[in-house]
């Protein structure tokens, strides 16, 4: 394959097809803004684009999953599928630095069992384990996983590997290996 063809193919992948352009315009989305990565996958869905087209554009243009980084972990935990009530509470509680020490609620703590503490403060949830402590997950992998909201080993241990692989355009075997290693780490 000639260098000219490689460059032309790369440029073609970064250009919108006519039907894609029409679908974006019909949804009120500026096609040029998509090409400039000013839209996230979530924004495309909210504009009414079909999930399949939004996913294809996200992959081809390397669009972020979402631009929402306002720290509203409680809101995000409510929208993430597959979380139990305890996980939602844990995510909401870890939204700021105050999650490390809460007012006593009258329950016994580990220090009470040892006969030492005054029971004045307790941490109801352990600190999340950084995803980079999982065997095989490097800093670049952690950034990619963060696009899907996976910031901890605990969360990685519970993901649907096939869905994460599809959404982040990763090899499903890598995601399954990471999930297995995360489960081994947090168990």
RAFENCOR-V125812 format. One record per residue. N is the residue number from 1. RES is the residue in one small letter. SS is DSSP state (h for helix, s for strand, l for the rest). PHI is phi in whole degrees, -180 to 180 (* if undefined). PSI is psi in radians with two decimals (NA if undefined). Layout:
N&RES&SS&PHI&PSI, N&RES&SS&PHI&PSI
//
This chain:
1&x&l&*&2.32, 2&x&l&-77&2.74, 3&x&h&-60&-0.64, 4&x&h&-62&-0.74, 5&x&h&-68&-0.68, 6&x&h&-61&-0.79, 7&x&h&-64&-0.77, 8&x&h&-62&-0.74, 9&x&h&-63&-0.71, 10&x&h&-64&-0.72, 11&x&h&-66&-0.72, 12&x&h&-61&-0.65, 13&x&h&-66&-0.47, 14&x&l&-94&0.17, 15&x&l&-115&2.55, 16&x&l&-79&2.49, 17&x&l&-75&2.77, 18&x&h&-60&-0.74, 19&x&h&-69&-0.57, 20&x&h&-68&-0.76, 21&x&h&-60&-0.76, 22&x&h&-64&-0.74, 23&x&h&-64&-0.71, 24&x&h&-64&-0.82, 25&x&h&-62&-0.67, 26&x&h&-64&-0.51, 27&x&l&-88&0.02, 28&x&l&79&0.40, 29&x&l&-106&2.30, 30&x&l&-74&2.00, 31&x&h&-59&-0.64, 32&x&h&-65&-0.62, 33&x&h&-66&-0.59, 34&x&h&-67&-0.79, 35&x&h&-62&-0.51, 36&x&l&-90&0.11, 37&x&l&64&0.59, 38&x&l&-90&-0.01, 39&x&l&-119&2.57, 40&x&l&-103&2.93, 41&x&h&-57&-0.80, 42&x&h&-61&-0.69, 43&x&h&-65&-0.67, 44&x&h&-64&-0.74, 45&x&h&-64&-0.74, 46&x&h&-66&-0.48, 47&x&l&-76&-0.19, 48&x&l&103&0.17, 49&x&l&-70&2.53, 50&x&l&-64&2.52, 51&x&h&-58&-0.72, 52&x&h&-62&-0.75, 53&x&h&-70&-0.75, 54&x&h&-60&-0.71, 55&x&h&-67&-0.74, 56&x&h&-63&-0.73, 57&x&h&-68&-0.68, 58&x&h&-60&-0.76, 59&x&h&-68&-0.84, 60&x&h&-68&-0.66, 61&x&h&-101&0.10, 62&x&l&53&0.83, 63&x&l&-74&2.55, 64&x&l&-69&2.72, 65&x&l&-62&-0.75, 66&x&l&-161&2.66, 67&x&l&-94&-0.03, 68&x&l&-73&1.86, 69&x&l&-133&0.59, 70&x&l&-79&0.04, 71&x&l&80&0.17, 72&x&l&-80&1.27, 73&x&h&-67&-0.54, 74&x&h&-64&-0.77, 75&x&h&-65&-0.74, 76&x&h&-66&-0.68, 77&x&h&-66&-0.48, 78&x&h&-73&-0.43, 79&x&h&-98&-0.23, 80&x&l&-76&2.24, 81&x&l&-78&2.60, 82&x&l&88&0.10, 83&x&l&-94&2.46, 84&x&l&-84&2.95, 85&x&h&-59&-0.72, 86&x&h&-65&-0.67, 87&x&h&-66&-0.70, 88&x&h&-62&-0.75, 89&x&h&-64&-0.71, 90&x&h&-63&-0.77, 91&x&h&-65&-0.80, 92&x&h&-62&-0.68, 93&x&h&-71&-0.43, 94&x&l&-94&0.34, 95&x&l&-71&-0.36, 96&x&l&-145&-3.12, 97&x&h&-71&-0.30, 98&x&h&-70&-0.22, 99&x&h&-65&-0.26, 100&x&h&-79&-0.32, 101&x&l&-148&2.02, 102&x&s&-113&2.78, 103&x&s&-63&2.57, 104&x&l&-65&2.48, 105&x&l&-110&0.17, 106&x&l&91&-0.05, 107&x&l&-87&2.79, 108&x&l&-75&2.58, 109&x&l&-117&3.00, 110&x&h&-59&-0.64, 111&x&h&-67&-0.51, 112&x&h&-63&-0.70, 113&x&h&-64&-0.55, 114&x&h&-87&-0.11, 115&x&l&82&0.07, 116&x&l&-97&-0.94, 117&x&l&-75&2.91, 118&x&l&-93&-0.11, 119&x&l&72&0.23, 120&x&l&-69&-0.64, 121&x&s&-138&2.68, 122&x&s&-148&2.75, 123&x&l&-109&1.93, 124&x&l&-72&-0.35, 125&x&l&-133&2.51, 126&x&l&-72&2.80, 127&x&l&-64&2.50, 128&x&l&-66&2.52, 129&x&l&-85&2.15, 130&x&s&-55&2.45, 131&x&h&-63&-0.43, 132&x&h&-72&-0.17, 133&x&h&-82&-0.15, 134&x&l&-77&2.30, 135&x&l&-57&2.23, 136&x&l&94&-0.17, 137&x&l&-102&1.90, 138&x&l&-94&3.13, 139&x&h&-58&-0.72, 140&x&h&-66&-0.70, 141&x&h&-64&-0.69, 142&x&h&-62&-0.70, 143&x&h&-64&-0.72, 144&x&h&-64&-0.80, 145&x&h&-63&-0.59, 146&x&h&-62&-0.48, 147&x&l&-60&-0.48, 148&x&l&-101&0.18, 149&x&l&82&0.29, 150&x&l&-99&1.78, 151&x&l&-115&-0.14, 152&x&s&-133&2.75, 153&x&h&-63&-0.63, 154&x&h&-60&-0.75, 155&x&h&-70&-0.74, 156&x&h&-60&-0.59, 157&x&l&-67&-0.30, 158&x&l&-113&0.08, 159&x&l&-74&2.78, 160&x&l&-86&1.80, 161&x&h&-58&-0.72, 162&x&h&-64&-0.73, 163&x&h&-69&-0.75, 164&x&h&-63&-0.76, 165&x&h&-61&-0.73, 166&x&h&-67&-0.81, 167&x&h&-68&-0.59, 168&x&h&-101&0.08, 169&x&l&57&0.87, 170&x&l&-113&2.84, 171&x&l&-73&2.17, 172&x&h&-61&-0.54, 173&x&h&-66&-0.62, 174&x&h&-64&-0.79, 175&x&h&-65&-0.71, 176&x&h&-64&-0.69, 177&x&h&-64&-0.78, 178&x&h&-61&-0.76, 179&x&h&-62&-0.78, 180&x&h&-61&-0.84, 181&x&h&-63&-0.62, 182&x&h&-67&-0.70, 183&x&h&-63&-0.72, 184&x&h&-63&-0.66, 185&x&h&-70&-0.76, 186&x&h&-89&-0.24, 187&x&l&-77&NA
//
